[in-house]
Amino acid sequence: MAFTFQINNQVKFNHDQSLLNKAAALTPKLKSTVVKPVAIVEPVKDSSKLNETGMKKTDDITNLDKHQLKRDDRVILDFGNHYVGHFKINIRHIGSPQDAPLALKIKFAETPAEFAFNSADYDGWLSKSWIQEETIHIDQLPVELNLPRRYAFRYVELKVIDTSPKWSAIFSDPELTALSSADWNNYQPVKLSDHELQSIYDVSVKTLYDCMQEVFEDGPKRDRRLWLGDLHLQALANYATFQNNDLVKRCLYLFGGMSAKDGRIAANVFTNGDPQPDDTFLLDYGLFFISTLDDYVTASNDLATLRDLYPIAKKQVEVALNYVHDGIYEPDDDYPVFVDWSNEFDKTTAGQAIIIYALKQFIHLAQQLNHDDDINNVQPILDEMVDHSINDLYDIKHHLFVSGSNHEFNVASQVWMILAGVVSDENAKQVMSSMKKELFPITGIATPYMYHHVAAAFFKAGLKDDGIKLLKDYWGKMIKLGADTYWEAFEPENPNYSPYGSPIVSSYCHAWGCTPAFLIKKYLLN
Ligand code: RAM
């Protein structure tokens, strides 16, 4: 299981200032909410929770200023739910005059699981700098300590490294200013008779809310940036909930304004300060620019934006079709297809299906602008790709699509062929049923991203009960393990799995987990 860094720092990018100005003009004003902690807590061993760690209340929050803390003492504040924002607290001292600085370590955690690990032991491949911990020295108390950085957290540990033998530190008035560009006033709660589905729905909305900042971030703890694959799903969940269509539009302009000189769109962009594209390229993420634009135009009817961004969408088709010959997608490491973090399965057929999926949406866009030439160019290639998929990749005996030279059966191929609408509705049911029979339970897949596509394919194929079961077995299981928001990685057969070897750099509020609201609304409430 791995996602490998790409280093392509020789790639040159376009900066289309008129598109980037439109993105800038759409920068949302973040809404802030003041939140106070609800309890003082301590981690406890709890085998029913993630990493066998739960939390138990040890004191009322109103007693916080009765705690006199000295060397190695700590308190952990519980804010009652996951939030994204800024933290402040008052600190004074009691006893003799302050004859030494207060040295304090502050740790922000999204889950209790993060307390089971010591940051000093982390040696994973992802930067340690993501660890949400600060060590600070305060020479003069009292102080109102306002930390400048934004954190994603539910728990805050205040650990006194040292005071002096002559005095203790006292903490009071902790407060968090939570931020989001989503607006609860635009949100219509849904009532579901199934309580489990209700929580699955609500947690997905909270996940989306916390990821909606100045862009749709992938994870407000980490990586705090805009990824196209994540945006594609967040935008769908947004139409079903907060309907902040301008935020989707802003993100589309950001990607559109910074394509590479060869036309490819970066898989993600950084938006702290002047926007900058990352030098990472994924063929499917590039194509999801088309998908996200098509979904956006369907939701908003905004043809002016379509006109602005159509050339960029068209370019993604041209670039992707460099890897298609005679209707056959030929994978190339120069422009890899992501599909999922796992590299344990062959991605050729899934890649073929994703191209088909995106070409159909491109044609839909072209129709709206009457670009008949483009339709006439693309349609025959699309037909060829569909023919190849049905004639050469579909195994009639097993009712499954094969992938790669070993004719491997894997989940991603079936799911994407169904989502791409390559087979009839009746056949889709057959494929998904065979997939369930032959390839379930899923193993080795750790992303809600891939699980989303599996659930979506069940629903699309009309296998509603299987879709619901997957929602409960996957997202429901995260809730049982203690999730307030959905995680970046979760492997049900190995619940404590972390792609980085330690939960302290994992993101526990991650965009691509936010889709149950979309799936439930689209397939169960309409
Ligand atoms: C990780 C992030 C992100 C995802 C990429 C491919 O870095 O989790 O959300 O889109 O992988």
Residues whose N, C-alpha, C, O or C-beta is under 5 A from the ligand:
A	BS01	RAM	F3 D218 W227 G229 D230
